[in-house]
Amino acid sequence: MFTPKIPPPDTAPTPATSLVQPLTDITHTPACTCHHTPAAAPAPAPAAPVSRPAVQLTPGSLLVAAAGGTAMVLIIGTVLVSMLLATAITAASVAICAVVLRSLLNRPSNR
């Protein structure tokens, strides 16, 4: 039941005898009946060399790049520190609220 059904060797196709026969003696009929000669293909245009301007690093451009990088680091650092400070302030205020609520809720049981 689970064994594959392989055809016997005498009926299996060999590489020399293919099941698909090649197409032979096919004639191409023209698309139109007007008797004109095909136009010659235009000559390809010569490829122009691609010239890209080279990046030139002058002392002024290096100074601008360094100043821009420093500004980015300072701005990103300021944003991250302010987010950390906001998280710390929020955590401290939640801790203070928890201590106050605990003392208020425990006071009636002490009396």
Backbone hydrogen bonds, N-H to C=O, Kabsch-Sander energy under -0.5 kcal/mol:
donor,donor_aa,acceptor,acceptor_aa,energy
6,I,4,P,-1.0
11,T,8,P,-1.4
12,A,8,P,-1.0
18,S,16,A,-0.7
21,Q,19,L,-0.6
27,T,25,D,-0.6
29,T,27,T,-0.6
36,H,34,C,-1.4
51,S,49,P,-0.6
52,R,50,V,-0.6
56,Q,54,A,-0.5
57,L,55,V,-0.6
58,T,56,Q,-0.9
62,L,58,T,-2.4
63,L,59,P,-1.9
64,V,60,G,-2.1
65,A,61,S,-2.3
66,A,62,L,-2.4
67,A,63,L,-2.4
68,G,64,V,-2.5
69,G,65,A,-2.3
70,T,66,A,-2.3
71,A,67,A,-2.4
72,M,68,G,-2.2
73,V,69,G,-2.3
74,L,70,T,-2.4
75,I,71,A,-2.5
76,I,72,M,-2.7
77,G,73,V,-2.4
78,T,74,L,-2.3
79,V,75,I,-2.2
80,L,76,I,-2.4
81,V,77,G,-2.6
82,S,78,T,-2.3
83,M,79,V,-2.0
84,L,80,L,-2.2
85,L,81,V,-2.6
86,A,82,S,-2.3
87,T,83,M,-2.0
88,A,84,L,-2.2
89,I,85,L,-2.6
90,T,86,A,-2.2
91,A,87,T,-2.3
92,A,88,A,-2.3
93,S,89,I,-2.4
94,V,90,T,-2.2
95,A,91,A,-2.0
96,I,92,A,-2.3
97,C,93,S,-2.3
98,A,94,V,-2.1
99,V,95,A,-2.1
100,V,96,I,-2.4
101,L,97,C,-2.6
102,R,98,A,-2.1
103,S,99,V,-2.2
104,L,100,V,-2.2
105,L,101,L,-2.4
106,N,102,R,-2.0
107,R,103,S,-1.2
110,N,106,N,-0.9
110,N,107,R,-0.8
111,R,107,R,-0.9
